[in-house]
Amino acid sequence: MTPKPTSMRTTKAKGVAKVGRQLTKRGTGMKFATESYELISRFTSKTRVKYAPNPKRPGSKSFVRYAKYENAKTVGEALKHCKPVDLLWEYEHGDLKVLGGPMAEQPACVAPPSTDPAIQILAKFRGGAGNSLKMDPATRKKLRGFAEKFGLDLDEIHEGAGKQCNRESSDIQTARWIANEFARRKLATGKKLTDQDIVDVLRVWGFVENEGRVNVLPKGVKAVHSDTLGVVRDRAGNWNIMEATTQYEHFTKMMCQWFTSSMGADIPRDFCFSGININHNYAGRRHRDAGNEGPSAIKAIGKFSGGKLNYFPKDFKEPGRCEVEDLDPKDSVALDLSKKFAFFNGNNAHGVQPFKGERFSLVYFSYKKFWKVSEEGQRKLHKLGFKLGTIKTVECLKAAAKKRDNLLAKTLRGK
């Protein structure tokens, strides 16, 4: 992909500097155009460029540094002496022209690892205030479409997200805010939520790169798209509500309401849950859930084929049971999660079969000793739609799950 020779020009007006399509007050710094980020982030070492005569103030440090790469013919040569932000600054000021040559298909930081030195450098470049390269162009285009539909300003949302003091990136927050508004509008219709409604919103939701679910990571994969709402136990042993649960309340309410209104006859009527695990496009390897009480409900939605759940009904939690890798596949049953919610015990071994297409799965469960959550926390969860139940309720559900496991185990005898 070879771009036409191009550059951005800067014009000045009273009180403001106009750069591309962005306006910033003097003294507040430069806010670069998103299009410039997307172009710079796709440079390769062989992308051909041409620099203007040194525009810096003679004798300044920037003048001396610019002189080192002023005669560079390619991005690879320039990056031996300059930084990615220099490429961006000089491109928008018209001091750098792109003449042609190879360009990457994706921004460096969202592309697969590369041996190209320039791409390796640009992969670490996140840009300046108000912009981010981590959000790929396709995602930004999609979010901008929803923002316009909802009467929102995507750039304003993104800038506000960058000022929030939490663990989510600006990109993740931006996507989640828009998904939350989408959910609010879905709920406001008063109609019964469908699987497609959930898929619509989850396609907008910003998933984090979760490296913590070590027990489910497929072979060779370092992170998956997996988020959890509800209760969590911190390192100090305190039970708290995960931040996203209340920060995106309409999204949370939608996930709860969809389940309670469509869980079906296979899920006990008194089923309770304090957590929701949401997974996107990965086949979790065989594992056992160690952090919950056991009784769980799961369903997979989206346009996909395959992806059934291999479940081991005889793998009861008891001393001396073997490692999950040593279980005989013949002792598992394949549960089709695309038709309806399945009731199972998460403490038993289970794993997802390979699939093709787009697949979301949602698991509703109770964290261990969830009843230790503060009364205020319990009220918040109930208001959002969680069904916490009681210790007695959970014990009854465990008995119901074991009864179902025994029935499933009988089906294995005929194999």
KOLVEXDREN-849556 format. One record per residue (C-alpha): residue in three letters; x, z, y. Coordinates in steps of 0.2 Angstrom, whole numbers. Each point is the difference from the previous one (the first is absolute). Last residue first. Layout:
REM KOLVEXDREN-849556
ALA / X / Z / Y
...
***
This chain:
REM KOLVEXDREN-849556
LYS / -103 / 124 / -225
GLY / -15 / 10 / -6
ARG / 7 / 16 / 3
LEU / 3 / -4 / 18
THR / -19 / 1 / 4
LYS / 0 / 18 / -5
ALA / 13 / 4 / 13
LEU / -12 / -7 / 13
LEU / -13 / 13 / -5
ASN / 12 / 14 / -1
ASP / 6 / -5 / 18
ARG / -18 / 1 / 6
LYS / -1 / 18 / -6
LYS / 16 / 4 / 8
ALA / -6 / -7 / 16
ALA / -16 / 10 / -1
ALA / 10 / 16 / -3
LYS / 11 / -3 / 14
LEU / -15 / -3 / 11
CYS / -7 / 16 / -5
GLU / 16 / 9 / 5
VAL / 0 / -9 / 17
THR / -17 / 6 / 3
LYS / 4 / 18 / -4
ILE / 15 / 0 / 12
THR / -12 / -7 / 13
GLY / -5 / -16 / 8
LEU / 10 / -9 / 13
LYS / -11 / -15 / 3
PHE / 9 / -10 / 15
GLY / -12 / -8 / 12
LEU / 9 / 2 / 17
LYS / -10 / 15 / 4
HIS / 4 / 8 / -17
LEU / 19 / -3 / 4
LYS / -1 / 8 / 17
ARG / -10 / 15 / -7
GLN / 13 / 2 / -14
GLY / 14 / 1 / 13
GLU / -9 / 13 / 10
GLU / -2 / 10 / -16
SER / 18 / -1 / -3
VAL / 6 / -11 / -16
LYS / 3 / 12 / -15
TRP / -15 / -9 / -9
PHE / 11 / -15 / -2
LYS / 9 / 10 / -15
LYS / 7 / -17 / -7
TYR / -6 / -15 / 10
SER / -17 / -7 / -4
PHE / -3 / -18 / -3
TYR / -6 / -17 / 6
VAL / 10 / -15 / -4
LEU / -1 / -16 / 10
SER / 7 / -17 / -6
PHE / 3 / -15 / 10
ARG / 5 / -17 / -8
GLU / 4 / -17 / 8
GLY / 4 / -13 / -13
LYS / 8 / 0 / -17
PHE / 1 / 15 / -11
PRO / 12 / 10 / -12
GLN / -8 / 15 / -9
VAL / -1 / 16 / 9
GLY / 6 / 17 / -8
HIS / -7 / 16 / -7
ALA / 6 / 16 / -8
ASN / -12 / 14 / 0
ASN / 1 / 12 / 15
GLY / -11 / -12 / 9
ASN / -15 / 4 / -11
PHE / -12 / -15 / 1
PHE / -17 / -6 / 7
ALA / 0 / -18 / 4
PHE / -9 / -8 / 15
LYS / -8 / -16 / -3
LYS / 3 / -19 / -4
SER / 18 / -2 / 6
LEU / 7 / 15 / -8
ASP / 0 / -7 / -18
LEU / 7 / 14 / -11
ALA / 12 / -5 / -13
VAL / 2 / 13 / -14
SER / 16 / 8 / -5
ASP / 7 / 6 / -17
LYS / 6 / -17 / -5
PRO / 12 / 1 / 15
ASP / 9 / 13 / -10
LEU / 7 / 14 / 12
ASP / 19 / 2 / 1
GLU / 1 / -6 / 18
VAL / -13 / 14 / 5
GLU / 11 / 13 / -6
CYS / -6 / 10 / -15
ARG / -12 / 14 / -1
GLY / 8 / 17 / -4
PRO / -11 / 12 / 10
GLU / -18 / -7 / 3
LYS / -8 / -13 / 13
PHE / -10 / -11 / -11
ASP / 7 / -17 / -4
LYS / -14 / -5 / -12
PRO / -9 / -10 / 13
PHE / 15 / -11 / 5
TYR / -6 / -12 / 14
ASN / 6 / -18 / 3
LEU / -8 / -4 / 16
LYS / -5 / -18 / 2
GLY / 9 / -11 / 13
GLY / -4 / -17 / -6
SER / -8 / -12 / 12
PHE / -1 / 3 / 19
LYS / -12 / -2 / 15
GLY / -2 / 17 / 7
ILE / -5 / 17 / -7
ALA / 6 / 13 / -13
LYS / -9 / 16 / -4
ILE / 5 / 17 / -4
ALA / -8 / 17 / -3
SER / 11 / 15 / -5
PRO / -1 / 17 / -10
GLY / 18 / 6 / -1
GLU / 3 / 15 / 11
ASN / 12 / -9 / 10
GLY / 19 / 0 / 4
ALA / 7 / -5 / -17
ASP / -8 / -17 / -2
ARG / 7 / -8 / -16
HIS / 9 / -17 / 0
ARG / 0 / -17 / -7
ARG / 5 / -13 / 14
GLY / -10 / -2 / 15
ALA / -5 / -19 / 2
TYR / 2 / -4 / 18
ASN / -11 / -9 / 13
HIS / -7 / 14 / 11
ASN / -3 / 18 / -5
ILE / -12 / 13 / 8
ASN / 1 / 18 / -6
ILE / -15 / 11 / 5
GLY / 1 / 19 / 0
SER / -11 / 15 / 0
PHE / -12 / -6 / -14
CYS / -16 / 6 / -9
PHE / -10 / -7 / -13
ASP / -17 / 9 / -2
ARG / -9 / -16 / -4
PRO / 12 / -4 / -14
ILE / 7 / -17 / 2
ASP / -5 / -13 / -13
ALA / -17 / -2 / 8
GLY / 6 / -8 / 16
MET / 13 / 4 / 14
SER / -10 / -10 / 12
SER / -6 / 11 / 14
THR / 12 / 14 / -2
PHE / 15 / -12 / -1
TRP / -5 / -11 / 15
GLN / -3 / 16 / 11
CYS / 17 / 7 / -4
MET / 10 / -16 / 5
MET / -11 / -3 / 15
LYS / 2 / 18 / 6
THR / 19 / -2 / -1
PHE / 0 / -16 / 10
HIS / -12 / 8 / 13
GLU / 12 / 15 / 1
TYR / 16 / -9 / 3
GLN / 10 / 15 / 8
THR / -10 / 12 / -12
THR / 7 / -7 / -17
ALA / 15 / -8 / 8
GLU / 8 / 18 / 3
MET / -1 / 6 / -18
ILE / -11 / 16 / -1
ASN / 10 / 15 / -4
TRP / 4 / 12 / -14
ASN / 15 / 11 / 2
GLY / 14 / 2 / -13
ALA / 14 / -1 / 13
ARG / 4 / -18 / -6
ASP / -17 / -6 / 5
ARG / -15 / -1 / -12
VAL / -12 / -15 / 4
VAL / -19 / -1 / 2
GLY / -9 / -16 / 5
LEU / 6 / -18 / 2
THR / 14 / -8 / -10
ASP / 9 / -17 / 3
SER / 8 / -12 / -12
HIS / 8 / -16 / 4
VAL / 16 / 1 / -11
ALA / 18 / 3 / 2
LYS / 17 / -2 / -10
VAL / -6 / -13 / -13
GLY / 12 / -5 / -14
LYS / -12 / 7 / -14
PRO / -17 / 4 / 7
LEU / -1 / 16 / 11
VAL / -13 / 12 / -8
ASN / 10 / 16 / -3
VAL / 11 / -3 / 16
ARG / -15 / 2 / 11
GLY / 11 / 5 / 15
GLU / 6 / -17 / 6
ASN / -16 / -5 / 9
GLU / 2 / -15 / 11
VAL / -15 / 5 / 12
PHE / -17 / -10 / -1
GLY / -8 / -5 / 16
TRP / -18 / -3 / -3
VAL / -7 / -18 / 5
ARG / -2 / -6 / -18
LEU / -6 / 17 / -4
VAL / -15 / -2 / 12
ASP / -6 / -17 / -8
VAL / 3 / 7 / -18
ILE / -11 / 15 / 4
ASP / -14 / -11 / 6
GLN / 2 / -12 / -14
ASP / -3 / 15 / -13
THR / -16 / 3 / 9
LEU / -6 / 14 / 12
LYS / -18 / 3 / 1
LYS / -6 / -5 / 18
GLY / -1 / 12 / 14
THR / 7 / -13 / 12
ALA / 11 / 14 / 8
LEU / 10 / 2 / -16
LYS / 7 / -18 / 1
ARG / 4 / 2 / 19
ARG / 9 / 16 / -3
ALA / 10 / -8 / -14
PHE / 6 / -14 / 11
GLU / 5 / 13 / 13
ASN / 10 / 9 / -13
ALA / 8 / -16 / -6
ILE / 5 / -4 / 18
TRP / 8 / 18 / 2
ARG / 8 / -3 / -17
ALA / 8 / -16 / 5
THR / 7 / 7 / 16
GLN / 6 / 16 / -9
ILE / 10 / -10 / -13
ASP / 8 / -11 / 14
SER / 5 / 15 / 11
SER / 8 / 8 / -15
GLU / -8 / 15 / -8
ARG / 9 / 17 / -2
ASN / -8 / 8 / 15
CYS / 3 / 2 / 19
GLN / -11 / -13 / 8
LYS / 8 / -10 / 14
GLY / 3 / -16 / -10
ALA / -19 / 0 / -5
GLY / -4 / -1 / 19
GLU / 10 / -16 / 1
HIS / -8 / -7 / -15
ILE / -17 / 4 / 6
GLU / 4 / -8 / 17
ASP / 7 / -15 / -8
LEU / -15 / -2 / -11
ASP / -13 / 1 / 14
LEU / -17 / 4 / -7
GLY / -17 / -9 / 2
PHE / -4 / 1 / -19
LYS / 2 / -19 / -3
GLU / 15 / 0 / 11
ALA / 8 / 14 / -10
PHE / -5 / -9 / -17
GLY / 9 / -16 / 5
ARG / 15 / 9 / 7
LEU / 1 / 9 / -17
LYS / 0 / -16 / -10
LYS / 13 / -8 / 12
ARG / 11 / 16 / -1
THR / -1 / -1 / -19
ALA / 5 / -18 / -1
PRO / 14 / 2 / 13
ASP / 9 / 14 / -10
MET / -2 / 18 / 6
LYS / 18 / 7 / -2
LEU / 6 / -10 / 15
SER / -7 / 13 / 12
ASN / -5 / -1 / 18
GLY / -6 / 12 / 14
ALA / 17 / 7 / 3
GLY / 15 / -10 / -7
GLY / 4 / -9 / -16
ARG / 1 / 6 / -17
PHE / 16 / -8 / -6
LYS / 6 / 6 / -17
ALA / -4 / -17 / -8
LEU / 8 / -9 / 14
ILE / 18 / 6 / -6
GLN / -4 / -5 / -18
ILE / -7 / -17 / 6
ALA / 15 / -4 / 10
PRO / 12 / 5 / -15
ASP / -10 / -12 / -12
THR / 1 / 8 / -17
SER / -19 / 4 / 1
PRO / -12 / 14 / -5
PRO / -18 / -6 / -1
ALA / -9 / -3 / 17
VAL / -9 / 13 / 10
CYS / 15 / 6 / 11
ALA / 6 / -18 / 2
PRO / -16 / -8 / 7
GLN / -6 / -13 / -12
GLU / 3 / -18 / -4
ALA / 19 / 1 / 6
MET / 7 / -13 / 12
PRO / 13 / -14 / -4
GLY / 6 / -10 / 14
GLY / -7 / -4 / 17
LEU / 5 / 1 / 19
VAL / -6 / 18 / 4
LYS / 5 / 3 / 18
LEU / 7 / 16 / 7
ASP / 2 / 4 / 19
GLY / -19 / -3 / 3
HIS / -4 / 18 / 4
GLU / -11 / 2 / -16
TYR / 14 / -7 / -11
GLU / 13 / 11 / 9
TRP / -10 / 16 / -3
LEU / -4 / -4 / -18
LEU / 17 / -5 / -6
ASP / 7 / 15 / 9
VAL / -12 / 11 / -10
PRO / 8 / -7 / -16
LYS / 17 / 7 / 5
CYS / 15 / -11 / 6
HIS / 18 / -3 / -5
LYS / -1 / -6 / -18
LEU / -18 / -3 / 3
ALA / 4 / -15 / 10
GLU / 10 / -9 / -14
GLY / -15 / 2 / -12
VAL / -12 / -5 / 13
THR / 9 / -17 / 1
LYS / 10 / -10 / 13
ALA / 8 / 16 / 8
ASN / 8 / -5 / 17
GLU / -7 / 15 / 10
TYR / 3 / 12 / -15
LYS / 15 / 10 / 7
ALA / -4 / -4 / 18
TYR / -16 / 9 / -2
ARG / 10 / 16 / -4
VAL / 11 / -1 / 16
PHE / -16 / -4 / 11
SER / -9 / 15 / -8
LYS / 14 / 12 / 4
SER / -1 / -5 / 18
GLY / 14 / -9 / 9
PRO / -10 / -15 / 5
ARG / -19 / 4 / 0
LYS / -7 / -9 / -15
PRO / -7 / -18 / 0
ASN / 15 / -7 / -11
PRO / -3 / -19 / -1
ALA / -16 / -4 / -11
TYR / 1 / 3 / -19
LYS / -4 / -13 / -13
VAL / -7 / 3 / -17
ARG / 0 / -7 / -18
THR / -7 / 10 / -14
LYS / 13 / 1 / -13
SER / 1 / 19 / -2
THR / -19 / 1 / -2
PHE / -13 / 3 / 14
ARG / -17 / 6 / -6
SER / 0 / 16 / 10
ILE / 4 / -9 / 16
LEU / -16 / -11 / -1
GLU / -12 / 14 / -5
TYR / 7 / 11 / 14
SER / -2 / -13 / 13
GLU / -18 / -3 / -5
THR / -3 / 18 / 2
ALA / 5 / -1 / 19
PHE / 12 / 13 / 6
LYS / -4 / 15 / 10
MET / 15 / 4 / 11
GLY / 3 / 16 / 9
THR / -11 / 12 / 10
GLY / 10 / -2 / 16
ARG / -10 / -15 / 6
LYS / -17 / 0 / -6
THR / -2 / -11 / -16
LEU / -10 / -16 / -3
GLN / 0 / -9 / -17
ARG / -4 / -18 / -3
GLY / 17 / -7 / 0
VAL / 10 / 12 / 12
LYS / -8 / 3 / 17
ALA / 10 / 13 / 10
VAL / -11 / 11 / 11
GLY / -1 / 8 / 18
LYS / 0 / -17 / 9
ALA / 2 / -14 / -11
LYS / 14 / -5 / -11
THR / 1 / -14 / -13
THR / 9 / 0 / -17
ARG / 2 / -15 / -11
MET / -2 / 0 / -19
SER / 10 / -13 / -10
THR / -3 / -15 / -11
PRO / 9 / -14 / -10
LYS / -13 / -4 / -14
PRO / 0 / 11 / -15
THR / 7 / -5 / -17
MET / -9 / 6 / -16
***
